[in-house]
Amino acid sequence: AAALPRDPDQLGAWFKQVHPKRWATLLARRKLDNEGELIAFLRHMMEEGLSAHEAYEGLIRLSN
């Protein structure tokens, strides 16, 4: 398994680069106005104790 960035900002940037269609889906489905709100959501998930891997899995599930 690849090492995921542990910083929410870096993880968000990495996810956007690797999964651009999923990133767009997340923005649309979550009804977020901009990418900053999605990064804030990701930061919140990680501050609540999710590891980078768990946050990544959460983003994948939410973007399905």
N, CA, C and O atoms as CSV, one atom per row, in Angstrom:
chain,resi,resn,atom,element,x,y,z
A,1,ALA,N,N,0.850,-1.186,0.000
A,1,ALA,CA,C,0.000,0.000,0.000
A,1,ALA,C,C,0.888,1.239,0.000
A,1,ALA,O,O,1.925,1.285,0.662
A,2,ALA,N,N,0.467,2.214,-0.738
A,2,ALA,CA,C,1.223,3.463,-0.816
A,2,ALA,C,C,1.044,4.249,0.473
A,2,ALA,O,O,-0.002,4.188,1.119
A,3,ALA,N,N,2.072,4.977,0.827
A,3,ALA,CA,C,1.987,5.847,1.998
A,3,ALA,C,C,1.170,7.078,1.618
A,3,ALA,O,O,1.484,7.776,0.654
A,4,LEU,N,N,0.136,7.326,2.379
A,4,LEU,CA,C,-0.732,8.475,2.116
A,4,LEU,C,C,-0.239,9.670,2.930
A,4,LEU,O,O,0.262,9.500,4.041
A,5,PRO,N,N,-0.379,10.864,2.386
A,5,PRO,CA,C,-0.018,12.046,3.170
A,5,PRO,C,C,-0.857,12.109,4.441
A,5,PRO,O,O,-2.056,11.833,4.411
A,6,ARG,N,N,-0.237,12.466,5.540
A,6,ARG,CA,C,-0.953,12.538,6.820
A,6,ARG,C,C,-1.569,13.907,7.071
A,6,ARG,O,O,-2.430,14.052,7.938
A,7,ASP,N,N,-1.142,14.890,6.332
A,7,ASP,CA,C,-1.693,16.230,6.459
A,7,ASP,C,C,-2.961,16.322,5.607
A,7,ASP,O,O,-2.936,15.948,4.434
A,8,PRO,N,N,-4.074,16.815,6.176
A,8,PRO,CA,C,-5.325,16.882,5.397
A,8,PRO,C,C,-5.199,17.683,4.104
A,8,PRO,O,O,-5.774,17.293,3.088
A,9,ASP,N,N,-4.464,18.786,4.118
A,9,ASP,CA,C,-4.301,19.581,2.902
A,9,ASP,C,C,-3.565,18.794,1.825
A,9,ASP,O,O,-3.953,18.811,0.657
A,10,GLN,N,N,-2.505,18.108,2.225
A,10,GLN,CA,C,-1.733,17.304,1.274
A,10,GLN,C,C,-2.519,16.089,0.810
A,10,GLN,O,O,-2.456,15.714,-0.361
A,11,LEU,N,N,-3.260,15.471,1.725
A,11,LEU,CA,C,-4.080,14.320,1.345
A,11,LEU,C,C,-5.158,14.749,0.353
A,11,LEU,O,O,-5.426,14.045,-0.621
A,12,GLY,N,N,-5.773,15.902,0.601
A,12,GLY,CA,C,-6.779,16.410,-0.330
A,12,GLY,C,C,-6.206,16.687,-1.705
A,12,GLY,O,O,-6.808,16.338,-2.720
A,13,ALA,N,N,-5.030,17.320,-1.736
A,13,ALA,CA,C,-4.371,17.612,-3.020
A,13,ALA,C,C,-4.005,16.321,-3.739
A,13,ALA,O,O,-4.172,16.212,-4.954
A,14,TRP,N,N,-3.512,15.356,-2.996
A,14,TRP,CA,C,-3.146,14.060,-3.588
A,14,TRP,C,C,-4.393,13.371,-4.141
A,14,TRP,O,O,-4.375,12.869,-5.265
A,15,PHE,N,N,-5.480,13.344,-3.356
A,15,PHE,CA,C,-6.713,12.692,-3.789
A,15,PHE,C,C,-7.252,13.350,-5.058
A,15,PHE,O,O,-7.689,12.668,-5.985
A,16,LYS,N,N,-7.216,14.678,-5.088
A,16,LYS,CA,C,-7.699,15.414,-6.267
A,16,LYS,C,C,-6.888,15.053,-7.503
A,16,LYS,O,O,-7.448,14.913,-8.590
A,17,GLN,N,N,-5.585,14.902,-7.349
A,17,GLN,CA,C,-4.715,14.574,-8.482
A,17,GLN,C,C,-4.922,13.139,-8.945
A,17,GLN,O,O,-4.957,12.872,-10.146
A,18,VAL,N,N,-5.059,12.219,-8.003
A,18,VAL,CA,C,-5.171,10.794,-8.334
A,18,VAL,C,C,-6.591,10.423,-8.769
A,18,VAL,O,O,-6.780,9.560,-9.627
A,19,HIS,N,N,-7.579,11.078,-8.173
A,19,HIS,CA,C,-8.989,10.746,-8.443
A,19,HIS,C,C,-9.778,12.011,-8.811
A,19,HIS,O,O,-10.680,12.397,-8.066
A,20,PRO,N,N,-9.468,12.659,-9.926
A,20,PRO,CA,C,-10.158,13.922,-10.247
A,20,PRO,C,C,-11.674,13.770,-10.409
A,20,PRO,O,O,-12.423,14.666,-10.020
A,21,LYS,N,N,-12.132,12.667,-10.967
A,21,LYS,CA,C,-13.582,12.485,-11.138
A,21,LYS,C,C,-14.269,12.277,-9.798
A,21,LYS,O,O,-15.356,12.806,-9.564
A,22,ARG,N,N,-13.638,11.509,-8.919
A,22,ARG,CA,C,-14.201,11.309,-7.585
A,22,ARG,C,C,-14.229,12.625,-6.809
A,22,ARG,O,O,-15.180,12.898,-6.076
A,23,TRP,N,N,-13.175,13.444,-6.973
A,23,TRP,CA,C,-13.099,14.744,-6.308
A,23,TRP,C,C,-14.287,15.615,-6.748
A,23,TRP,O,O,-14.954,16.230,-5.916
A,24,ALA,N,N,-14.538,15.660,-8.046
A,24,ALA,CA,C,-15.660,16.442,-8.572
A,24,ALA,C,C,-16.990,15.900,-8.051
A,24,ALA,O,O,-17.895,16.671,-7.729
A,25,THR,N,N,-17.104,14.591,-7.969
A,25,THR,CA,C,-18.323,13.969,-7.450
A,25,THR,C,C,-18.535,14.365,-5.996
A,25,THR,O,O,-19.655,14.674,-5.589
A,26,LEU,N,N,-17.460,14.356,-5.212
A,26,LEU,CA,C,-17.571,14.750,-3.810
A,26,LEU,C,C,-18.071,16.184,-3.678
A,26,LEU,O,O,-18.956,16.465,-2.869
A,27,LEU,N,N,-17.505,17.085,-4.469
A,27,LEU,CA,C,-17.945,18.475,-4.417
A,27,LEU,C,C,-19.428,18.592,-4.747
A,27,LEU,O,O,-20.161,19.325,-4.082
A,28,ALA,N,N,-19.862,17.878,-5.762
A,28,ALA,CA,C,-21.258,17.949,-6.190
A,28,ALA,C,C,-22.195,17.292,-5.182
A,28,ALA,O,O,-23.232,17.860,-4.838
A,29,ARG,N,N,-21.844,16.119,-4.715
A,29,ARG,CA,C,-22.727,15.374,-3.812
A,29,ARG,C,C,-22.815,16.001,-2.432
A,29,ARG,O,O,-23.872,15.975,-1.802
A,30,ARG,N,N,-21.749,16.544,-1.975
A,30,ARG,CA,C,-21.727,17.163,-0.639
A,30,ARG,C,C,-22.269,18.585,-0.700
A,30,ARG,O,O,-22.403,19.249,0.327
A,31,LYS,N,N,-22.580,19.048,-1.904
A,31,LYS,CA,C,-23.100,20.400,-2.121
A,31,LYS,C,C,-22.176,21.452,-1.501
A,31,LYS,O,O,-22.618,22.376,-0.819
A,32,LEU,N,N,-20.889,21.280,-1.762
A,32,LEU,CA,C,-19.887,22.216,-1.264
A,32,LEU,C,C,-19.640,23.299,-2.301
A,32,LEU,O,O,-19.659,23.034,-3.503
A,33,ASP,N,N,-19.408,24.507,-1.838
A,33,ASP,CA,C,-19.213,25.634,-2.740
A,33,ASP,C,C,-17.827,25.665,-3.372
A,33,ASP,O,O,-17.649,26.177,-4.477
A,34,ASN,N,N,-16.846,25.110,-2.657
A,34,ASN,CA,C,-15.491,25.155,-3.196
A,34,ASN,C,C,-14.638,24.047,-2.584
A,34,ASN,O,O,-15.053,23.361,-1.650
A,35,GLU,N,N,-13.460,23.895,-3.124
A,35,GLU,CA,C,-12.562,22.838,-2.664
A,35,GLU,C,C,-12.124,23.048,-1.223
A,35,GLU,O,O,-11.854,22.081,-0.512
A,36,GLY,N,N,-12.049,24.305,-0.783
A,36,GLY,CA,C,-11.651,24.587,0.593
A,36,GLY,C,C,-12.592,23.951,1.600
A,36,GLY,O,O,-12.166,23.486,2.658
A,37,GLU,N,N,-13.873,23.934,1.262
A,37,GLU,CA,C,-14.846,23.296,2.151
A,37,GLU,C,C,-14.635,21.790,2.206
A,37,GLU,O,O,-14.814,21.179,3.260
A,38,LEU,N,N,-14.259,21.187,1.092
A,38,LEU,CA,C,-13.989,19.755,1.084
A,38,LEU,C,C,-12.731,19.451,1.895
A,38,LEU,O,O,-12.689,18.457,2.620
A,39,ILE,N,N,-11.719,20.286,1.783
A,39,ILE,CA,C,-10.501,20.103,2.583
A,39,ILE,C,C,-10.835,20.266,4.065
A,39,ILE,O,O,-10.330,19.511,4.896
A,40,ALA,N,N,-11.683,21.245,4.407
A,40,ALA,CA,C,-12.081,21.437,5.800
A,40,ALA,C,C,-12.821,20.203,6.319
A,40,ALA,O,O,-12.631,19.802,7.468
A,41,PHE,N,N,-13.659,19.605,5.479
A,41,PHE,CA,C,-14.362,18.375,5.839
A,41,PHE,C,C,-13.360,17.253,6.089
A,41,PHE,O,O,-13.484,16.515,7.067
A,42,LEU,N,N,-12.376,17.121,5.218
A,42,LEU,CA,C,-11.338,16.108,5.371
A,42,LEU,C,C,-10.542,16.358,6.657
A,42,LEU,O,O,-10.260,15.425,7.408
A,43,ARG,N,N,-10.185,17.610,6.902
A,43,ARG,CA,C,-9.444,17.960,8.119
A,43,ARG,C,C,-10.255,17.571,9.357
A,43,ARG,O,O,-9.709,17.029,10.318
A,44,HIS,N,N,-11.560,17.852,9.327
A,44,HIS,CA,C,-12.426,17.507,10.451
A,44,HIS,C,C,-12.427,15.995,10.688
A,44,HIS,O,O,-12.323,15.546,11.829
A,45,MET,N,N,-12.542,15.220,9.625
A,45,MET,CA,C,-12.529,13.757,9.772
A,45,MET,C,C,-11.238,13.299,10.437
A,45,MET,O,O,-11.259,12.432,11.311
A,46,MET,N,N,-10.127,13.874,10.028
A,46,MET,CA,C,-8.839,13.443,10.570
A,46,MET,C,C,-8.641,13.949,12.001
A,46,MET,O,O,-8.008,13.272,12.812
A,47,GLU,N,N,-9.166,15.112,12.312
A,47,GLU,CA,C,-9.078,15.620,13.682
A,47,GLU,C,C,-9.929,14.791,14.639
A,47,GLU,O,O,-9.656,14.732,15.838
A,48,GLU,N,N,-10.961,14.152,14.095
A,48,GLU,CA,C,-11.811,13.287,14.912
A,48,GLU,C,C,-11.147,11.926,15.161
A,48,GLU,O,O,-11.716,11.069,15.837
A,49,GLY,N,N,-9.963,11.736,14.620
A,49,GLY,CA,C,-9.211,10.521,14.926
A,49,GLY,C,C,-9.036,9.542,13.782
A,49,GLY,O,O,-8.412,8.496,13.962
A,50,LEU,N,N,-9.572,9.853,12.607
A,50,LEU,CA,C,-9.367,8.943,11.482
A,50,LEU,C,C,-7.934,9.049,10.990
A,50,LEU,O,O,-7.377,10.143,10.904
A,51,SER,N,N,-7.349,7.924,10.675
A,51,SER,CA,C,-6.020,7.922,10.073
A,51,SER,C,C,-6.142,8.388,8.628
A,51,SER,O,O,-7.244,8.497,8.090
A,52,ALA,N,N,-5.013,8.657,8.014
A,52,ALA,CA,C,-5.022,9.052,6.605
A,52,ALA,C,C,-5.679,7.965,5.759
A,52,ALA,O,O,-6.446,8.267,4.845
A,53,HIS,N,N,-5.383,6.701,6.060
A,53,HIS,CA,C,-5.959,5.586,5.305
A,53,HIS,C,C,-7.475,5.532,5.496
A,53,HIS,O,O,-8.213,5.333,4.531
A,54,GLU,N,N,-7.942,5.710,6.732
A,54,GLU,CA,C,-9.383,5.690,6.993
A,54,GLU,C,C,-10.078,6.875,6.321
A,54,GLU,O,O,-11.183,6.732,5.796
A,55,ALA,N,N,-9.436,8.039,6.337
A,55,ALA,CA,C,-10.006,9.206,5.670
A,55,ALA,C,C,-10.079,8.971,4.165
A,55,ALA,O,O,-11.071,9.320,3.526
A,56,TYR,N,N,-9.035,8.382,3.604
A,56,TYR,CA,C,-9.022,8.052,2.173
A,56,TYR,C,C,-10.174,7.105,1.845
A,56,TYR,O,O,-10.907,7.326,0.881
A,57,GLU,N,N,-10.333,6.057,2.640
A,57,GLU,CA,C,-11.418,5.107,2.411
A,57,GLU,C,C,-12.775,5.799,2.507
A,57,GLU,O,O,-13.696,5.484,1.753
A,58,GLY,N,N,-12.892,6.748,3.447
A,58,GLY,CA,C,-14.124,7.499,3.575
A,58,GLY,C,C,-14.422,8.328,2.337
A,58,GLY,O,O,-15.565,8.391,1.883
A,59,LEU,N,N,-13.387,8.964,1.792
A,59,LEU,CA,C,-13.559,9.748,0.564
A,59,LEU,C,C,-13.987,8.850,-0.596
A,59,LEU,O,O,-14.847,9.224,-1.394
A,60,ILE,N,N,-13.390,7.680,-0.682
A,60,ILE,CA,C,-13.766,6.732,-1.749
A,60,ILE,C,C,-15.236,6.352,-1.599
A,60,ILE,O,O,-15.987,6.380,-2.574
A,61,ARG,N,N,-15.649,5.995,-0.379
A,61,ARG,CA,C,-17.056,5.610,-0.161
A,61,ARG,C,C,-17.998,6.756,-0.501
A,61,ARG,O,O,-19.021,6.544,-1.153
A,62,LEU,N,N,-17.667,7.961,-0.068
A,62,LEU,CA,C,-18.535,9.109,-0.323
A,62,LEU,C,C,-18.604,9.479,-1.799
A,62,LEU,O,O,-19.571,10.103,-2.236
A,63,SER,N,N,-17.589,9.102,-2.569
A,63,SER,CA,C,-17.560,9.478,-3.977
A,63,SER,C,C,-18.111,8.404,-4.896
A,63,SER,O,O,-18.120,8.578,-6.115
A,64,ASN,N,N,-18.571,7.299,-4.331
A,64,ASN,CA,C,-19.168,6.228,-5.148
A,64,ASN,C,C,-20.543,6.618,-5.626
A,64,ASN,O,O,-21.195,5.843,-6.325
